[in-house]
Amino acid sequence: MKKTQAGILVIDDKEDILFAAKMVLKKHFEEIHTLADPKKALALLSENRIDVLLMDMNYRIGFEDGREGIYLLKEIKAFSPTTVVILMTAFGKVETAVEGLKLGAFDYILKPWDNDKLIATVKQAVAESRRERKQEQAKPKESVFIGGSPAIKRAYSLAEKVAATDANVLILGENGTGKSAMARHIHQRSQRAAQPFVHVDLGALNENIFESELFGYARGAFTDAKADTPGRFELADKGTIFLDEIGNVPLHLQSKLLQVIQNKQVTRLGEAKARPVDVRIITATNASLKALTAAREFREDLYYRINTMEILLPPLRERREDLAPLAQFLLDAMAGKYERDTLVFAPDALNQIEKHAWNGNIREMENRIERAVILSDNGMINVSDLDLDIIIETEVSQDIQLSDMERTAIERALQKHGNNISKTAEELGLSRAALYRRMEKYDMK
C-alpha cells in the first residue's frame, strides 16, 4: 500500500495515545510527528511542513473544560493557516469540540477512536490542506481591501513608507478595523517578508504565562518545563513580531517587555544567558495609550519606544463610501472560500449594507457576509441572509441620541463621585481604560 505524502502532527499529553496514533497513522502517511508538550507546537510548525494536526483539548490534570485546546487552536490557525486541525476529545466533551469547529477546526474525533474512521478523517483533512495551500498560492500578493476614503488611504500610504524601514509601528483602531491585516501588510512589504510573522494576542495571554510564552524557558524553570523551549520573540527572529492589544499588558510586566525591545535580547525563564533577537516590532491596541499613560497605567517610556510611527485605522462609520466596495470584496473572498460561483447582492441588501451602523467594523461585515454565503441557495444575497432586516431609516439619528445619552451618563457619574475614575468606571460597568476612551471621544477633560 502506497503511503500518502503528508506531514501529520499529533499532540497529546498521554504517551500511550501518541504511540497508538503513530502506529495507526504511519502505515498510511509518510511523515508522523508526535508531541506531548503543546507549548512546543509553534516551534515544530516553524521547522516542518505540517498538513494535518490532531490535538487533544485538555493538557493539565484538573483542567477539563477544553480552554487550553481552544487557545492552542487559535494560536495554530493564526501561525499556520493552511495546517488543518482535527480535535480529539472524550465523549462528554463534544460541546467544546463544536466550539472548536466554529473557530476553524476541520473536524473532531472521539477517544477512543475507530482506526478506520481516524484514517478516513485524516485523509479528508490532507485533501483539505492541499486545497487551502493551492488557494493560498493562487492569491495575489495584495489580499487586503484598502478603499477610497481619505482616512484609510492616508493610513496605507504611511504603511507603505514605514514598511521599507525597521521602525517600530503602533497601529490604533477600534475592534474589527483591520489592525492585524495592516500588520501583515507592513510585514509583506518589508525586507523581512520571507521571514516569520508571529502574531501574539496579548489580550488572551494570561499574565502567569506571559514571560514563558514571550521569552521562552529553560528545562526545570517550573513544574511543567520538561525541555528548553523558545518564546515568541525567538520564533520571530529575523522576521516580525506583532503584539496585538498591547494596552492589556499589566503594568508590572511592561518593564520586562521594554527591556527586550530596548536591548534586543531575551532571557529565558530559568536561564541567566541573554539571547540576541533580530525582530521588527509592530503593536496594536483599541485603547487610548495616551490616556492610560496619563493615568500611569501604561509606561510612558514603553509608549514612546513602540510608537516610532503611529497609524490610525478609521472605523467603518467614517468611511461610508467604502461600504459597498468592501462588501463586494468580502463577498468575492467568501465565494472563493466556499467554492460558490456568481454570487451577487440584491439591490435592497446593498442598500441596507450602506445604512447599517457596523459597530463591529470589518469583522462584523465579514461574519455577516460569510453567514449569507452559507445560507444563500439561489445566487442572490438578500437582506434576510445578512440578518440586517431590523435596520431602519432613523438609525443615524438614533446613534447620535445614544451618544448624547452616554456622554450625559458619564458626566453625571463623574460629578457624583467627585471625578474619581475608578468609582465612576465601576458604576458605569466599564474598565478604567474603556472610560478613558469614552472621555477622550467626548473631549471630556
C-alpha positions as CSV (number, residue, x, y, z in Angstrom):
1,M,0.0,0.0,0.0
2,K,1.4,3.3,-1.1
3,K,1.6,5.9,1.6
4,T,0.1,9.4,1.2
5,Q,2.8,12.1,1.1
6,A,1.8,14.3,4.0
7,G,3.1,15.7,7.3
8,I,1.0,14.7,10.3
9,L,1.4,16.0,13.9
10,V,-0.3,14.5,16.9
11,I,-0.4,16.5,20.2
12,D,-1.5,14.8,23.4
13,D,-0.1,14.7,26.9
14,K,-0.5,11.0,27.2
15,E,2.3,8.9,25.7
16,D,0.1,5.9,25.1
17,I,-2.2,8.0,22.9
18,L,0.7,9.3,20.9
19,F,2.1,5.8,20.5
20,A,-1.2,4.4,19.4
21,A,-1.8,7.2,16.9
22,K,1.6,6.9,15.4
23,M,1.3,3.1,14.9
24,V,-2.0,3.6,13.0
25,L,-1.0,6.6,11.0
26,K,2.5,5.6,9.9
27,K,1.0,2.8,7.8
28,H,-0.8,5.4,5.6
29,F,1.2,8.7,5.8
30,E,4.8,9.4,5.1
31,E,5.8,11.7,8.0
32,I,4.4,11.4,11.5
33,H,5.4,13.7,14.4
34,T,4.2,13.4,18.0
35,L,4.3,16.0,20.8
36,A,3.5,15.7,24.4
37,D,4.0,19.3,25.2
38,P,1.6,21.7,23.4
39,K,3.9,24.7,24.1
40,K,6.3,23.3,21.6
41,A,3.8,23.2,18.8
42,L,4.6,26.5,17.1
43,A,8.3,25.8,17.2
44,L,7.7,22.4,15.4
45,L,5.4,24.1,12.9
46,S,8.0,26.7,12.1
47,E,10.5,23.9,11.2
48,N,8.3,21.4,9.4
49,R,5.5,21.4,6.9
50,I,2.6,20.0,8.8
51,D,-0.5,19.3,6.7
52,V,-2.7,18.0,9.4
53,L,-2.6,18.4,13.2
54,L,-4.5,16.2,15.6
55,M,-4.7,17.7,19.0
56,D,-6.2,16.9,22.4
57,M,-8.4,19.5,24.1
58,N,-7.0,19.2,27.7
59,Y,-3.4,19.0,28.9
60,R,-3.2,19.7,32.6
61,I,-4.7,17.5,35.4
62,G,-7.7,19.2,36.9
63,F,-8.4,21.3,33.8
64,E,-11.0,19.6,31.8
65,D,-13.0,22.4,30.1
66,G,-11.0,22.4,26.9
67,R,-9.9,26.0,27.2
68,E,-6.3,25.1,26.7
69,G,-7.2,23.4,23.5
70,I,-9.3,26.3,22.2
71,Y,-6.5,28.7,23.0
72,L,-3.9,26.5,21.2
73,L,-6.3,26.1,18.2
74,K,-6.5,29.9,17.8
75,E,-2.7,30.2,18.0
76,I,-2.1,27.5,15.4
77,K,-4.6,28.8,12.9
78,A,-3.0,32.3,13.2
79,F,0.5,30.9,12.9
80,S,-0.1,28.3,10.2
81,P,-3.4,29.0,8.4
82,T,-3.1,26.1,5.9
83,T,-2.5,23.5,8.6
84,V,-5.8,21.6,9.0
85,V,-6.7,20.8,12.7
86,I,-8.6,17.8,13.9
87,L,-9.7,17.9,17.6
88,M,-9.6,14.8,19.8
89,T,-12.0,14.7,22.7
90,A,-13.8,12.4,25.0
91,F,-17.5,11.6,24.5
92,G,-18.7,14.0,27.2
93,K,-16.7,17.0,25.8
94,V,-18.3,17.2,22.4
95,E,-19.8,20.7,23.1
96,T,-16.3,22.2,23.4
97,A,-15.2,20.4,20.2
98,V,-18.1,22.0,18.4
99,E,-16.9,25.4,19.6
100,G,-13.6,24.5,18.1
101,L,-15.2,23.8,14.7
102,K,-16.6,27.3,14.8
103,L,-13.1,28.7,15.3
104,G,-11.7,26.9,12.3
105,A,-11.1,23.2,13.2
106,F,-11.8,20.8,10.4
107,D,-13.4,18.0,12.4
108,Y,-13.3,16.1,15.7
109,I,-12.9,12.5,16.6
110,L,-13.9,10.8,19.8
111,K,-11.5,8.9,22.0
112,P,-11.0,6.0,22.0
113,W,-11.2,6.2,18.2
114,D,-12.1,3.7,15.5
115,N,-9.0,3.2,13.4
116,D,-10.8,3.2,10.0
117,K,-12.7,6.4,11.0
118,L,-9.4,8.0,12.1
119,I,-7.6,7.2,8.8
120,A,-10.6,8.4,6.7
121,T,-10.8,11.7,8.6
122,V,-7.1,12.4,8.3
123,K,-7.2,11.7,4.6
124,Q,-10.0,14.1,4.1
125,A,-8.1,16.7,6.1
126,V,-5.0,16.2,4.0
127,A,-7.1,16.9,0.9
128,E,-8.5,20.0,2.5
129,S,-4.9,21.2,3.4
130,R,-3.8,20.8,-0.2
131,R,-6.8,22.7,-1.4
132,E,-6.1,25.5,1.1
133,R,-2.4,25.7,0.1
134,K,-3.4,25.8,-3.6
135,Q,-5.8,28.7,-2.9
136,E,-3.1,30.5,-0.8
137,Q,-0.6,30.2,-3.6
138,A,-3.1,31.5,-6.1
139,K,-3.9,34.6,-4.1
140,P,-2.4,37.8,-5.4
141,K,0.1,39.5,-3.1
142,E,-2.4,42.2,-2.3
143,S,-5.2,40.4,-0.3
144,V,-6.4,43.4,1.7
145,F,-9.1,45.8,0.8
146,I,-7.9,49.4,1.1
147,G,-10.8,51.5,-0.2
148,G,-11.0,55.1,-1.4
149,S,-11.8,57.2,1.8
150,P,-9.2,59.8,2.6
151,A,-8.5,58.4,6.1
152,I,-7.8,54.8,5.0
153,K,-5.7,55.9,2.0
154,R,-3.7,58.0,4.4
155,A,-3.2,55.1,6.7
156,Y,-2.0,52.7,3.9
157,S,0.2,55.5,2.5
158,L,2.0,55.7,5.9
159,A,2.2,51.9,5.9
160,E,4.0,51.8,2.5
161,K,6.6,54.3,3.7
162,V,7.3,52.7,7.0
163,A,7.4,49.1,5.6
164,A,10.7,49.8,3.9
165,T,12.3,50.6,7.3
166,D,12.7,48.7,10.5
167,A,10.9,51.3,12.6
168,N,8.5,50.1,15.3
169,V,4.9,50.7,14.4
170,L,1.9,51.3,16.7
171,I,-1.5,50.6,14.9
172,L,-4.5,52.2,16.6
173,G,-8.2,51.5,15.9
174,E,-11.4,50.1,17.2
175,N,-12.1,46.3,17.3
176,G,-12.5,44.9,13.8
177,T,-10.9,47.8,11.9
178,G,-8.2,45.6,10.4
179,K,-5.2,46.1,12.7
180,S,-4.0,42.5,12.1
181,A,-4.4,42.8,8.3
182,M,-2.4,46.1,8.5
183,A,0.4,44.5,10.4
184,R,0.7,41.7,7.9
185,H,0.5,44.2,5.1
186,I,3.6,46.0,6.5
187,H,5.5,42.8,7.0
188,Q,4.7,41.5,3.5
189,R,6.2,44.8,2.0
190,S,9.3,44.8,4.2
191,Q,12.7,43.3,3.6
192,R,11.7,40.7,6.2
193,A,8.8,39.3,4.1
194,A,10.4,35.9,3.6
195,Q,10.9,35.5,7.4
196,P,8.4,34.6,10.2
197,F,5.4,36.7,11.1
198,V,4.5,35.9,14.7
199,H,1.1,37.2,15.9
200,V,0.7,37.3,19.7
201,D,-2.7,38.2,21.2
202,L,-1.7,39.8,24.5
203,G,-5.3,40.2,25.4
204,A,-5.7,36.4,25.5
205,L,-2.4,35.8,27.3
206,N,-2.7,35.0,31.0
207,E,-0.1,37.1,32.9
208,N,1.0,33.9,34.7
209,I,2.5,32.6,31.4
210,F,3.4,36.0,29.9
211,E,7.2,35.6,30.3
212,S,7.4,32.0,29.4
213,E,5.3,32.5,26.2
214,L,7.1,35.6,25.0
215,F,10.7,34.9,26.2
216,G,10.8,31.1,26.5
217,Y,12.0,29.0,29.3
218,A,14.8,26.5,30.3
219,R,14.2,22.9,31.4
220,G,13.2,22.8,35.0
221,A,12.3,26.5,35.2
222,F,8.9,25.4,36.6
223,T,6.9,22.2,37.2
224,D,5.9,21.5,33.6
225,A,9.1,22.8,32.0
226,K,10.4,19.5,30.7
227,A,12.6,20.8,27.9
228,D,14.3,24.0,26.7
229,T,11.6,26.0,24.8
230,P,12.0,29.2,22.7
231,G,9.5,32.0,23.2
232,R,7.6,34.0,20.6
233,F,10.4,36.6,20.2
234,E,12.9,33.8,19.3
235,L,10.4,32.3,16.9
236,A,10.1,35.6,15.2
237,D,13.9,36.1,14.8
238,K,14.8,37.8,11.5
239,G,11.1,38.5,11.0
240,T,8.3,40.4,12.6
241,I,6.5,40.0,15.9
242,F,3.0,41.5,16.1
243,L,2.0,42.3,19.7
244,D,-1.8,42.7,19.5
245,E,-3.7,44.5,22.3
246,I,-0.5,45.9,23.8
247,G,-2.7,48.1,26.1
248,N,-3.7,44.9,28.0
249,V,-0.1,44.2,29.3
250,P,-0.2,44.6,33.2
251,L,2.0,47.4,34.4
252,H,4.4,45.2,36.4
253,L,5.2,43.2,33.2
254,Q,5.7,46.3,30.9
255,S,9.2,46.9,32.2
256,K,10.3,43.4,31.1
257,L,8.8,43.9,27.7
258,L,10.6,47.3,27.5
259,Q,13.9,45.7,28.3
260,V,13.6,43.2,25.5
261,I,12.6,45.9,23.0
262,Q,15.5,48.2,24.1
263,N,18.2,45.6,24.3
264,K,17.1,43.3,21.5
265,Q,17.8,40.4,23.8
266,V,15.7,37.8,25.6
267,T,16.5,35.8,28.7
268,R,14.5,32.6,29.0
269,L,13.0,31.8,32.4
270,G,15.4,29.8,34.4
271,E,18.5,31.0,32.5
272,A,21.0,33.8,33.1
273,K,22.2,33.9,29.5
274,A,20.8,36.7,27.2
275,R,20.0,35.6,23.7
276,P,20.1,38.2,20.9
277,V,16.9,38.6,18.7
278,D,16.6,40.5,15.5
279,V,12.9,41.3,15.2
280,R,10.8,44.1,13.8
281,I,8.1,45.1,16.3
282,I,4.6,46.0,15.4
283,T,2.0,46.7,18.1
284,A,-1.7,47.4,18.1
285,T,-4.4,48.4,20.5
286,N,-8.0,49.7,20.6
287,A,-7.3,51.5,23.9
288,S,-6.1,55.1,24.3
289,L,-2.5,54.7,25.3
290,K,-2.2,58.4,25.8
291,A,-5.0,58.3,28.4
292,L,-3.5,55.1,30.0
293,T,-0.1,56.8,30.2
294,A,-1.6,59.9,31.8
295,A,-3.3,57.7,34.4
296,R,0.0,55.9,35.0
297,E,-1.4,52.6,33.8
298,F,0.9,52.4,30.9
299,R,4.6,53.2,31.0
300,E,5.5,56.4,29.2
301,D,8.9,55.1,28.1
302,L,7.3,51.9,26.6
303,Y,4.8,54.0,24.8
304,Y,7.4,56.1,23.1
305,R,9.6,53.1,22.3
306,I,6.8,51.3,20.4
307,N,5.5,54.5,18.8
308,T,8.1,55.4,16.3
309,M,5.3,55.5,13.7
310,E,1.6,55.6,14.6
311,I,-1.0,54.5,12.1
312,L,-4.7,55.1,12.9
313,L,-7.3,52.9,11.2
314,P,-10.7,54.6,10.9
315,P,-14.0,52.8,11.8
316,L,-16.4,52.0,9.0
317,R,-18.8,54.7,10.1
318,E,-16.1,57.2,9.0
319,R,-15.7,55.6,5.6
320,R,-19.2,55.2,4.3
321,E,-18.1,55.5,0.7
322,D,-16.2,52.2,1.2
323,L,-19.0,50.1,2.5
324,A,-20.4,48.8,-0.8
325,P,-16.9,48.1,-2.4
326,L,-15.8,46.4,0.8
327,A,-18.9,44.3,0.9
328,Q,-18.2,43.2,-2.7
329,F,-14.6,42.4,-1.8
330,L,-15.6,40.2,1.1
331,L,-18.3,38.5,-0.9
332,D,-15.8,37.6,-3.6
333,A,-13.4,36.2,-1.0
334,M,-16.1,34.2,0.7
335,A,-17.4,32.9,-2.6
336,G,-13.9,31.6,-3.3
337,K,-13.6,30.1,0.1
338,Y,-16.8,28.1,-0.3
339,E,-16.4,27.5,-4.0
340,R,-19.5,29.4,-4.9
341,D,-19.9,31.0,-8.3
342,T,-21.8,34.1,-9.4
343,L,-23.0,35.3,-6.0
344,V,-24.4,38.9,-6.1
345,F,-26.1,41.2,-3.7
346,A,-29.8,42.0,-4.1
347,P,-30.3,45.8,-4.5
348,D,-32.1,46.1,-1.2
349,A,-29.2,44.2,0.5
350,L,-26.7,46.7,-0.7
351,N,-29.0,49.5,0.4
352,Q,-29.1,48.1,3.9
353,I,-25.4,47.5,4.0
354,E,-24.8,51.2,3.4
355,K,-27.3,52.1,6.1
356,H,-26.1,49.7,8.8
357,A,-24.0,51.1,11.7
358,W,-21.3,48.4,11.5
359,N,-20.3,48.9,15.1
360,G,-18.2,45.7,14.8
361,N,-16.5,47.2,11.7
362,I,-14.8,44.9,9.1
363,R,-15.0,41.9,11.3
364,E,-18.8,42.2,11.7
365,M,-19.3,42.7,8.0
366,E,-17.1,39.7,7.2
367,N,-19.0,37.5,9.6
368,R,-22.4,38.5,8.3
369,I,-21.3,38.0,4.6
370,E,-19.9,34.6,5.4
371,R,-23.2,33.7,7.0
372,A,-25.0,35.0,4.0
373,V,-22.8,33.0,1.5
374,I,-23.5,29.8,3.5
375,L,-27.3,30.4,3.6
376,S,-27.8,31.6,0.1
377,D,-29.1,28.9,-2.3
378,N,-30.1,30.9,-5.4
379,G,-27.0,33.0,-6.2
380,M,-28.6,36.1,-4.7
381,I,-27.6,37.6,-1.3
382,N,-30.7,39.0,0.3
383,V,-31.3,41.2,3.4
384,S,-32.6,38.2,5.3
385,D,-29.3,36.3,4.6
386,L,-27.3,39.1,6.1
387,D,-29.7,39.4,9.1
388,L,-29.9,43.2,8.6
389,D,-33.7,43.4,8.4
390,I,-34.0,45.4,11.6
391,I,-32.1,48.4,10.2
392,I,-34.4,51.4,9.8
393,E,-34.2,54.9,8.3
394,T,-33.7,56.6,11.7
395,E,-30.6,54.7,12.7
396,V,-28.1,57.6,12.2
397,S,-30.2,60.0,14.3
398,Q,-30.7,57.2,16.9
399,D,-26.9,56.8,17.1
400,I,-26.5,60.5,17.8
401,Q,-29.1,60.4,20.5
402,L,-27.5,57.4,22.2
403,S,-24.1,59.1,22.1
404,D,-25.6,62.2,23.8
405,M,-27.1,59.9,26.5
406,E,-23.8,58.2,27.0
407,R,-22.0,61.5,27.5
408,T,-24.6,62.7,29.9
409,A,-24.4,59.5,31.9
410,I,-20.6,59.8,32.2
411,E,-20.8,63.4,33.2
412,R,-23.3,62.7,36.0
413,A,-21.3,59.7,37.3
414,L,-18.1,61.8,37.4
415,Q,-19.9,64.5,39.2
416,K,-21.4,62.1,41.7
417,H,-18.0,60.6,42.5
418,G,-16.0,63.8,42.5
419,N,-14.2,62.8,39.3
420,N,-12.9,59.6,40.8
421,I,-12.2,57.5,37.7
422,S,-12.3,54.1,39.5
423,K,-15.6,54.6,41.2
424,T,-17.2,56.2,38.0
425,A,-16.0,53.2,35.9
426,E,-17.4,50.7,38.4
427,E,-20.8,52.4,38.4
428,L,-21.0,52.5,34.6
429,G,-19.8,48.9,34.3
430,L,-16.7,49.9,32.3
431,S,-13.0,49.3,32.8
432,R,-10.8,52.3,33.5
433,A,-9.3,52.1,30.0
434,A,-12.8,52.0,28.4
435,L,-13.9,55.0,30.5
436,Y,-10.8,57.0,29.4
437,R,-11.5,56.1,25.8
438,R,-15.1,57.5,26.1
439,M,-13.9,60.6,27.9
440,E,-11.4,61.2,25.1
441,K,-14.1,60.6,22.5
442,Y,-16.3,63.3,24.0
443,D,-13.4,65.6,24.8
444,M,-14.1,65.5,28.5
445,K,-11.0,66.7,30.4
